[in-house]
Amino acid sequence: MTTSRPSRLGPGPLLRAVRGLLLACHPGPTAAVTVLVTALAVASGRDAAGCALVAAAVLTGQLSIGWCNDAVDAARDAAAGRTGKPVASGAVSVRTVWAAAIAALVLCVPLSLASGPAAGAVHLVGVAAAWAYDLGLKATVLSWLPYAVGFGSLPGFVTLGLPGHPWPAWWAVTAAALLGCGAHLANVLPDIPADLAGGVRGWPQRLGTARVRVLIPVPLLAATALLVFGPPEPPGVGGWAALATAVAFTVGGAALGRCSPRVPFAAAIAVASVDVVLLLARGTAITAP
């Protein structure tokens, strides 16, 4: 009579590892950026196949960035007691996360280039900038630069994949880069004390929590103004309403910030949402004339 050998990894641990891997990719930002860029591709006139390629390329790029970030930060997260981080909590190994990051990056290359050499190169520059952030730039005064390059590359990735390969309008690229800077500030804000304790001294950490909380809306409002006044046609009622809404959120967040430290952050997210709606509303106008 023979008995079967037990598997090394049962369904329970396997599911735990898969769940840990999914959480380690930073699912919120990964999904948000993928949906935003895909929606921008739809609004700009990319066909169904083109939009699917954009979605796949952006998703694999964002997955690689998120997994690289958690793999690099594993030791620091564990030392800071960040049990919510899957790698730090032991839900998934650093080796597994690194393997997933590299696999996603390898897939991202042909998926990006499938939109054309120029479009693919622009997107891969943005992904490379994000990897540079994860691998060291996050701890320097230039920590904002990968966010500006990464977000700023996205309109070009969309437009250069259109027939004729048009370049994106300058105001669309600049507004996207400013959105990236605002996202950097908002993303780092909750972790500034722990980052400083761990020796991470990027741009927001050097500014400090109080200054970052006040500064977050600035690049976002600048992006709003560019999206309203940058295109050659007049702003229109919708543009003025969007600008007024963004200003109202900013003023309200600053005024109520003393009541709760979460209010300025929530206001920044609201302003960023206005900017995203404006960018999508521009649609085909994001190409350079």
C-alpha positions as CSV (number, residue, x, y, z in Angstrom):
1,M,0.0,0.0,0.0
2,T,1.4,3.4,-0.9
3,T,0.6,6.8,0.3
4,S,0.8,10.1,-1.6
5,R,3.4,12.6,-0.5
6,P,1.9,15.8,0.9
7,S,2.4,18.9,-1.2
8,R,4.8,21.5,0.1
9,L,2.3,24.3,-0.2
10,G,-1.3,23.5,0.7
11,P,-4.3,25.5,-0.6
12,G,-4.3,27.7,2.5
13,P,-0.7,29.0,2.3
14,L,-1.0,29.2,-1.5
15,L,-4.1,31.4,-1.4
16,R,-2.4,33.5,1.3
17,A,0.7,34.0,-0.9
18,V,-1.5,34.9,-3.9
19,R,-3.4,37.4,-1.9
20,G,-0.2,38.8,-0.5
21,L,1.2,39.2,-4.0
22,L,-2.0,41.0,-5.2
23,L,-1.8,43.4,-2.2
24,A,1.9,44.0,-2.8
25,C,1.3,45.5,-6.2
26,H,-0.4,48.5,-4.6
27,P,-3.8,47.6,-6.2
28,G,-5.5,51.0,-5.6
29,P,-3.0,53.1,-7.6
30,T,-2.4,50.4,-10.1
31,A,-6.0,50.1,-11.0
32,A,-6.6,53.9,-10.9
33,V,-3.7,54.6,-13.3
34,T,-4.7,51.8,-15.6
35,V,-8.3,52.9,-15.8
36,L,-7.4,56.5,-16.3
37,V,-5.0,55.9,-19.2
38,T,-7.3,53.5,-20.8
39,A,-10.2,56.0,-20.6
40,L,-7.9,58.6,-22.0
41,A,-7.1,56.3,-24.9
42,V,-10.8,55.8,-25.5
43,A,-11.5,59.5,-25.4
44,S,-8.6,60.3,-27.7
45,G,-10.0,58.0,-30.5
46,R,-7.9,54.9,-30.1
47,D,-9.8,51.8,-31.5
48,A,-10.8,48.9,-29.4
49,A,-7.6,46.9,-30.1
50,G,-5.5,50.0,-29.3
51,C,-7.3,50.6,-26.1
52,A,-6.8,47.0,-25.0
53,L,-3.1,47.3,-25.7
54,V,-2.9,50.5,-23.7
55,A,-4.6,48.8,-20.8
56,A,-2.4,45.8,-20.9
57,A,0.8,47.8,-21.2
58,V,-0.1,50.2,-18.4
59,L,-1.3,47.4,-16.1
60,T,1.9,45.4,-16.5
61,G,4.0,48.5,-16.0
62,Q,2.2,49.5,-12.9
63,L,2.3,45.9,-11.5
64,S,6.1,45.9,-12.0
65,I,6.4,49.2,-10.3
66,G,4.3,48.3,-7.3
67,W,6.0,44.9,-6.8
68,C,9.5,46.5,-7.2
69,N,8.6,49.1,-4.5
70,D,7.5,46.5,-1.9
71,A,10.4,44.2,-2.6
72,V,12.9,47.1,-2.2
73,D,11.2,48.4,0.9
74,A,10.7,44.9,2.6
75,A,13.4,45.3,5.2
76,R,12.5,48.9,6.0
77,D,8.8,48.1,6.3
78,A,9.5,45.2,8.6
79,A,11.7,47.4,10.8
80,A,9.0,50.1,10.9
81,G,6.4,47.5,12.0
82,R,4.2,48.0,8.9
83,T,2.3,44.8,9.3
84,G,-0.2,45.9,6.6
85,K,2.6,45.3,4.0
86,P,2.3,41.7,2.7
87,V,6.1,41.2,2.4
88,A,6.8,42.7,5.8
89,S,4.1,40.5,7.4
90,G,5.4,37.3,5.8
91,A,2.4,36.8,3.6
92,V,4.6,36.5,0.5
93,S,8.4,36.3,0.2
94,V,10.7,39.0,-1.2
95,R,11.9,36.5,-3.8
96,T,8.4,35.9,-5.1
97,V,7.7,39.6,-5.3
98,W,10.9,40.3,-7.2
99,A,10.1,37.5,-9.6
100,A,6.7,38.9,-10.2
101,A,8.1,42.4,-10.7
102,I,10.6,41.3,-13.3
103,A,8.1,39.1,-15.1
104,A,5.6,42.0,-15.3
105,L,8.4,44.3,-16.6
106,V,9.4,41.8,-19.3
107,L,5.8,41.6,-20.4
108,C,5.4,45.4,-20.4
109,V,8.1,45.9,-23.1
110,P,6.4,44.1,-26.0
111,L,3.0,45.3,-24.9
112,S,4.2,48.9,-24.9
113,L,6.0,48.6,-28.3
114,A,2.8,47.1,-29.8
115,S,1.4,50.7,-29.9
116,G,4.4,51.7,-32.1
117,P,8.1,52.3,-31.5
118,A,7.7,56.0,-30.4
119,A,4.6,55.3,-28.2
120,G,6.3,52.3,-26.6
121,A,9.6,54.1,-26.0
122,V,7.8,57.0,-24.3
123,H,5.8,54.6,-22.0
124,L,8.9,52.6,-21.2
125,V,10.8,55.8,-20.2
126,G,8.0,56.5,-17.8
127,V,8.2,53.0,-16.3
128,A,12.0,53.2,-16.1
129,A,11.6,56.5,-14.2
130,A,9.3,54.8,-11.7
131,W,11.8,51.9,-11.2
132,A,14.5,54.5,-10.6
133,Y,12.3,56.0,-7.9
134,D,11.9,52.6,-6.2
135,L,15.6,51.7,-6.5
136,G,17.0,54.9,-4.9
137,L,15.7,58.2,-6.1
138,K,12.9,58.1,-3.5
139,A,15.5,58.9,-0.9
140,T,16.8,62.0,-2.6
141,V,15.7,65.6,-3.2
142,L,14.8,64.5,-6.8
143,S,12.1,62.1,-5.6
144,W,9.5,64.2,-7.4
145,L,11.2,63.8,-10.8
146,P,10.2,60.1,-11.5
147,Y,6.5,61.0,-10.8
148,A,6.7,64.0,-13.1
149,V,8.3,61.9,-15.9
150,G,6.1,58.9,-15.3
151,F,2.8,60.8,-15.3
152,G,4.0,63.2,-18.0
153,S,4.7,60.3,-20.4
154,L,1.2,58.9,-20.3
155,P,-0.5,61.5,-22.8
156,G,2.4,60.8,-25.2
157,F,1.9,57.0,-25.0
158,V,-1.8,57.5,-25.9
159,T,-1.4,60.0,-28.7
160,L,1.7,58.5,-30.4
161,G,-0.3,55.3,-30.9
162,L,-2.9,57.1,-32.9
163,P,-2.8,57.1,-36.7
164,G,-0.2,59.5,-37.9
165,H,1.5,59.3,-34.4
166,P,0.8,62.9,-33.3
167,W,2.7,64.3,-30.4
168,P,0.7,65.3,-27.3
169,A,-0.1,69.0,-26.6
170,W,2.4,70.6,-24.3
171,W,-0.3,71.6,-21.8
172,A,-1.5,68.0,-21.6
173,V,2.0,66.7,-20.8
174,T,2.7,69.5,-18.3
175,A,-0.6,69.0,-16.5
176,A,0.0,65.3,-16.3
177,A,3.4,65.9,-14.8
178,L,2.0,68.3,-12.3
179,L,-0.6,65.6,-11.4
180,G,2.3,63.3,-10.8
181,C,4.0,65.7,-8.4
182,G,0.7,66.2,-6.5
183,A,0.3,62.4,-6.3
184,H,3.8,62.1,-5.0
185,L,3.1,64.5,-2.2
186,A,-0.2,63.0,-1.3
187,N,1.2,59.4,-1.4
188,V,4.1,60.1,0.9
189,L,2.3,62.4,3.4
190,P,1.0,59.6,5.8
191,D,4.4,57.9,5.9
192,I,6.7,60.9,6.5
193,P,7.5,60.3,10.2
194,A,8.2,56.6,9.6
195,D,10.3,57.4,6.4
196,L,12.4,59.9,8.4
197,A,13.0,57.3,11.1
198,G,14.1,54.8,8.4
199,G,16.5,57.3,6.8
200,V,14.4,58.1,3.7
201,R,14.9,61.8,3.0
202,G,13.1,62.5,-0.3
203,W,11.7,65.9,-1.3
204,P,8.5,65.6,0.9
205,Q,10.4,64.2,3.9
206,R,12.7,67.2,3.8
207,L,9.8,69.6,3.7
208,G,8.0,68.0,6.6
209,T,4.4,67.0,7.2
210,A,3.0,70.5,7.8
211,R,4.5,72.0,4.6
212,V,3.6,69.0,2.5
213,R,0.0,69.2,3.7
214,V,-0.2,72.8,2.5
215,L,1.8,72.2,-0.7
216,I,-0.2,69.3,-2.1
217,P,-3.0,71.3,-3.8
218,V,-0.5,73.7,-5.5
219,P,0.6,71.4,-8.4
220,L,-2.9,70.1,-8.7
221,L,-4.4,73.6,-9.0
222,A,-1.7,74.5,-11.5
223,A,-2.7,71.4,-13.5
224,T,-6.3,72.5,-13.4
225,A,-5.4,75.9,-14.7
226,L,-3.4,74.4,-17.6
227,L,-6.3,72.0,-18.5
228,V,-8.7,75.0,-18.6
229,F,-6.6,77.6,-20.3
230,G,-4.0,75.5,-22.2
231,P,-6.2,74.5,-25.2
232,P,-6.6,77.0,-28.0
233,E,-10.4,77.2,-27.6
234,P,-12.0,79.4,-24.8
235,P,-12.5,77.6,-21.5
236,G,-16.3,77.6,-21.7
237,V,-18.7,77.3,-18.8
238,G,-17.5,73.8,-17.9
239,G,-13.9,74.9,-17.7
240,W,-14.7,77.8,-15.4
241,A,-16.9,75.6,-13.3
242,A,-14.1,73.0,-12.9
243,L,-11.6,75.7,-12.0
244,A,-14.0,77.2,-9.4
245,T,-14.7,73.8,-8.0
246,A,-11.0,73.0,-7.6
247,V,-10.3,76.4,-5.9
248,A,-13.3,75.8,-3.6
249,F,-11.9,72.3,-2.6
250,T,-8.5,73.8,-1.9
251,V,-9.7,76.7,0.2
252,G,-12.1,74.5,2.1
253,G,-9.3,72.0,2.7
254,A,-7.0,74.7,4.0
255,A,-9.7,76.2,6.2
256,L,-10.8,72.9,7.8
257,G,-7.3,71.5,8.0
258,R,-7.0,72.5,11.6
259,C,-10.0,70.4,12.6
260,S,-8.7,67.2,11.1
261,P,-5.3,66.4,9.4
262,R,-7.2,64.2,6.9
263,V,-9.1,67.1,5.4
264,P,-6.3,68.6,3.3
265,F,-5.5,65.2,1.9
266,A,-9.2,64.6,1.0
267,A,-9.4,68.0,-0.6
268,A,-6.3,67.2,-2.7
269,I,-7.9,64.0,-3.9
270,A,-11.0,66.0,-4.9
271,V,-8.9,68.5,-6.9
272,A,-7.1,65.6,-8.6
273,S,-10.5,64.1,-9.5
274,V,-11.5,67.4,-11.2
275,D,-8.2,67.4,-13.1
276,V,-8.8,63.8,-14.3
277,V,-12.3,64.7,-15.5
278,L,-10.9,67.7,-17.4
279,L,-8.2,65.7,-19.0
280,L,-10.7,63.1,-20.2
281,A,-13.1,65.7,-21.4
282,R,-10.4,67.1,-23.7
283,G,-10.3,63.8,-25.6
284,T,-8.9,64.3,-29.1
285,A,-7.7,67.8,-28.2
286,I,-4.7,66.5,-26.3
287,T,-2.8,66.0,-29.5
288,A,-0.6,68.9,-30.6
289,P,-1.9,71.0,-33.5
